[in-house]
Amino acid sequence: MTTVFPGTSMPDRDWWSVLWPDPAAVLSAIGIRPDMTVLDLCCGDGLFTAPLARLVGGRVHALDIDPAMLDAARAEVARHGADVAGWIEADAADVARHLPGKVDLVLMANTFHGAPDQPTLLAAIRGVLAPGGLFGVVNWHAHPREETPVLGQLRGPRTEMRMSPAMLRTVVEPAGFKLWRSVELPPYHYGATFDVQA
């Protein structure tokens, strides 16, 4: 039986919008350009999928393991009047079997920390990137959960699941990547974009 990543849940849109009042600006900050083909890996309810689809003119594939999340993402993309090249219901580690071709960038927003087998996932990501491709991660800073309230409630993954930028690099770079860009995404997040090494 397939399950979602441990310790993850999809928040309601009210507090998501407090954290991400301008998702398109986040996408640009981590290096996504209009001429790219992108995979939104573990897309959730489409918070980033919809602006991503608009930014790249529909050249985005969206994958999630949870069919209910894909339904929500489809509705969000439709609400924004955008198009997606393909919807994929699958485990993220199996992405190469489902993606029709290579992509310029793989985005993982708020989910990499929960991947149960990060080295296997990174190998799968590297396998679907075109030469010179990028892997973009949006992550919670490694602050204690007690220090990340949103609308008066404690939010985000469990403290022990959070990854500092340095910790993320120690996991990602040995898999054939090198940090290309790092940006702060206040109040509680950062973005790290890695380029794939030949």
Buried (B, 14 or more C-beta within 10 A) or exposed (E): EEEBBEEBEBBEEEBBBEBBEEBBEBBBBBBBEEEBBBBBBBBBBBBBBBBBBBBBBBBBBBBBBBEEBBBBBBEBBEEBEBEBBEBBBBBBBEBEEBBEEBBBBBBBBBBBBBBEEBEEBBBBBBEBBBEEBBBBBBBBBBBEBEEBBBEEEEBBBEBEBBBBBEEBBEBBBEBBBEBBBBBEBEEBBBBBBBBBEE
